[in-house]
Amino acid sequence: MVLLHDLGEDLSQAARAAERVAEKLLVAILEARDLASASPPTTGSIGITLFRGREASVDAAMQQADIALQQAKAAGVNALRFFSSEMQAAVMARVHLEADLHQALRHEELALHYQVQVDEAARVTGGKPCCAGITHGAAWFRPACSFPWPRRAA
């Protein structure tokens, strides 16, 4: 972990400064490998978050940097990503979905349905599987189907 301080009050200036440091770190990582070695090249991924003094806790800043790091890793080698609130929302949505799926499995609340696929002549050509369930009194489904599911309490 690298903590940079005093990058300025202007957020965009601080972001540019942090990005320059991150890019230099990625270059240093690439250059650090032993060129005579037969081992695969070393690569890096960097997650960046910006915060001001007491506006965020250390734990929150670390969590945000970790989320950005996971996004950088997903983007491929030698990538860097800044934390955004959209990343946090996506992570939390996934966490809630996984919790709902675990509960649905425990309570046998899952049902497999198929959405009929038809051609231009309205002939049935197949079906698209859709997993549906009722959890905590609310209906949900994944993957997203193109037709609405009825909402009902469990």
C-alpha positions in Angstrom: 0.0 0.0 0.0 1.2 3.5 -0.8 -0.3 6.5 0.9 0.2 9.8 -0.7 -0.5 13.0 1.2 -0.7 16.7 0.5 -1.8 16.3 -3.1 -3.6 19.6 -3.0 -7.1 20.8 -2.3 -8.3 20.5 -5.9 -9.7 17.0 -6.4 -8.9 16.8 -10.1 -5.3 18.0 -9.4 -4.9 15.4 -6.7 -6.3 12.7 -9.0 -3.8 13.6 -11.7 -0.9 13.5 -9.2 -2.0 10.1 -7.9 -2.3 8.8 -11.4 1.2 10.0 -12.3 2.6 8.2 -9.2 0.7 5.1 -10.0 1.9 5.1 -13.6 5.5 5.4 -12.4 5.0 2.5 -10.0 3.7 0.3 -12.9 6.7 1.2 -15.0 9.0 0.4 -12.0 7.3 -3.0 -11.5 7.8 -3.9 -15.2 11.5 -2.8 -15.2 12.2 -4.6 -11.9 12.1 -8.1 -13.4 15.3 -9.9 -14.2 15.7 -9.8 -17.9 18.0 -12.8 -18.0 15.4 -14.9 -16.1 13.1 -17.3 -17.8 10.3 -16.5 -15.4 7.2 -14.8 -16.7 7.2 -11.0 -16.5 5.9 -9.3 -13.4 2.9 -7.2 -13.8 0.9 -4.9 -11.5 -2.6 -3.6 -10.9 -3.3 -0.5 -8.8 -6.5 0.7 -7.1 -6.7 4.4 -6.2 -9.1 6.2 -3.9 -9.0 9.9 -2.9 -10.0 11.2 0.5 -9.5 14.3 2.6 -8.2 14.0 6.1 -11.1 13.2 8.4 -13.8 12.9 5.7 -13.3 9.2 5.5 -12.1 6.6 7.9 -9.0 4.5 7.2 -11.1 1.4 6.9 -13.4 3.1 4.4 -10.4 4.3 2.3 -8.9 0.8 2.4 -12.1 -0.8 1.3 -12.5 1.7 -1.6 -8.9 1.2 -2.7 -9.5 -2.6 -2.6 -12.6 -2.3 -4.7 -10.7 -0.1 -7.3 -7.9 -2.7 -7.2 -10.3 -5.5 -8.0 -11.6 -3.5 -10.9 -8.0 -2.9 -12.1 -7.2 -6.6 -11.9 -10.4 -7.3 -13.9 -9.3 -4.8 -16.6 -6.1 -6.7 -17.3 -2.4 -6.4 -16.6 -0.8 -3.2 -15.7 -4.1 -1.4 -15.2 -5.0 1.3 -12.7 -8.5 2.3 -11.6 -9.9 5.0 -9.4 -12.6 4.2 -6.9 -16.1 5.4 -7.8 -19.4 5.3 -6.0 -20.7 3.2 -8.9 -18.1 0.5 -8.1 -19.4 0.5 -4.5 -23.0 0.2 -5.6 -22.1 -2.7 -7.9 -20.2 -4.5 -5.2 -23.1 -4.1 -2.7 -25.6 -5.2 -5.3 -23.6 -8.4 -5.8 -23.2 -9.0 -2.1 -27.0 -8.7 -1.6 -27.7 -10.9 -4.6 -25.4 -13.6 -3.2 -27.0 -13.4 0.2 -30.5 -13.7 -1.4 -29.3 -16.7 -3.4 -27.9 -18.5 -0.4 -31.1 -17.9 1.5 -33.2 -19.0 -1.5 -31.2 -22.2 -1.7 -31.6 -22.9 2.0 -35.4 -22.4 1.8 -35.9 -24.1 -1.6 -37.2 -20.8 -3.1 -35.6 -21.1 -6.5 -37.6 -22.0 -9.6 -36.3 -22.5 -13.2 -38.5 -21.0 -15.9 -38.0 -20.7 -19.6 -39.0 -17.7 -21.7 -40.1 -19.0 -25.1 -38.1 -17.8 -28.1 -39.9 -17.4 -31.4 -38.9 -16.5 -34.9 -40.6 -14.0 -37.3 -43.4 -16.5 -38.1 -44.2 -16.9 -34.4 -42.7 -20.5 -34.4 -41.2 -21.7 -31.2 -37.4 -22.0 -31.8 -36.2 -22.6 -28.2 -36.3 -21.2 -24.7 -34.2 -18.8 -22.6 -33.7 -20.1 -19.0 -34.6 -17.6 -16.3 -34.0 -18.3 -12.6 -36.7 -16.9 -10.4 -37.3 -16.8 -6.6 -39.2 -15.2 -3.8 -37.0 -13.9 -1.0 -37.9 -11.8 2.0 -41.3 -11.3 0.5 -40.0 -9.7 -2.7 -39.7 -11.4 -6.1 -36.3 -11.3 -8.0 -34.9 -13.0 -11.0 -31.5 -13.5 -12.7 -30.4 -13.3 -15.4 -32.6 -10.5 -16.5 -35.5 -11.7 -18.6 -37.3 -9.5 -21.0 -40.7 -10.1 -19.4 -41.8 -9.0 -16.0 -42.3 -11.5 -13.2 -45.4 -11.2 -11.0 -44.6 -9.6 -7.6 -46.1 -11.5 -4.7 -45.4 -12.1 -1.1 -43.9 -15.4 0.0 
